[in-house]
Amino acid sequence: MAGPLPIATYEDGTVDEMAELIGILDLAEPCIYVTDSTNRRYLLIVPNDTSSWQSGELELTIMSTTFSNSDEVSISGSGDEDRLDVPLVRSNIKVSPSDACDTTNIWFANGIGKTRT
């Protein structure tokens, strides 16, 4: 793929804490969100080296698995919630989220899978 991903990414191997987020994927370029069962929406930040984005088809591939809009997913990683007016500053950000993205709740994905097919 030529050029940087148009979605937010981080350098692989730099997510420390491990937790699980289960929700529905919302592919809204340039933002990728996951909404959990409490209707909390997280901006998903994915590993740069193992992720690709098919803009015209609204498909996200992470670690050889392709995801589509409205897929239910289980995502390991770490998150940060209720970040109102707090700038996203982390040294491992490879591609910063677009200004169009809501960064109130963010999730750094370490692993992802579909919960149903």
N, C-alpha and C positions, 0 to 999 in steps of 0.2 A: 504494500500500500504506500502510495507516495504522500509525503507531507505528514504533519502531525494529526492525531486524532482530533475531531472537532468536539470531543467530549472530555470531561475531567478525568485525569489519570494520575497515578502516583508511581514512583519507582518500586519495582517488585522487591519483596523481601523486607519491607519496612513497616508492616502493620504489626504492632506488638500484642495488644490485647485480643482475645478471641471471644466473641459472643455470637448469637444467631439472630438474624432478622428474617422473618417470614412475611411475605406480602406479595402484592400484585405489581408487576413491572409496567411502567409507563414510559415508553420511548418517545420523548418529545424533544427532538434535536434542537438545540445542542445540549439539552438536559435529559438525564436519565434518572427517573424517580422510582422508588418502591414505596407503596402505601401499605402500612400494616393493618391489623385487624381493628385497631383503635382509630383508624383514619389519620394517623400521623404519617406525613409524607417525608421521605428522606431523599436527598440528592445522593445518588450513587457515584462513588469515585472508584474506578476500576484499575487493575494492574496494567501498566503501560505496555509491557513486553508480551503479554499473553492475551491482549484484547484487540478486537477490530470492530469497526462500525460500518454497516452498509447503509449509507444515508438514504438513498432512493427507496430502499426496501424496508426501512425501519427494522433492521436486524442487528443485534449485538452478539458477537461471538467472544466468549471468555473461556480460555483453556479448552478449546476445540468443541465446545457446546454452543449451539446457536439458540438465541432467545428472541422471542417476538413480543410485540405489544400485548399486554394483558396476561402474559404467562405468570403463573404462581411460582414463586421462587423461594428458596432457602439460601441465605447468604451468611457465611461466616466472616468475621472481621471485627471492626470496632466502629462505634458511632459517637456522635456529639449532638446534643439536643438543645433546643431553645436558645439558639445563638443570635438573638436579635441584635442587630447593629454591631456584631463582633466580626472583624475581618478574619478571613480564613488564612492563617499564616502557619504553614508547616514546611519544613525543609524538604520533605519527600514529594511534594507536588511536582509533577512533570508537566501537565497541562492544566492550567487553572480553570475553574468553572467559568463559564460565560457570565457576564453581568446580567444576562436574562434569567439565569437560574436562581431559584430560591435556595439559599444556603442556611436557612434557619435550623434545619436538621440535616446532618450529613452522615454517610456511612461509607467507610473504606472497606471495600470487598476484598477478602482474601481467598475465598472459595465460593462457588455458586452452583446451584443445581435446581432443576425443576422439581416441584413437589408433586405435580401430576402431569401426565402427558396426554 
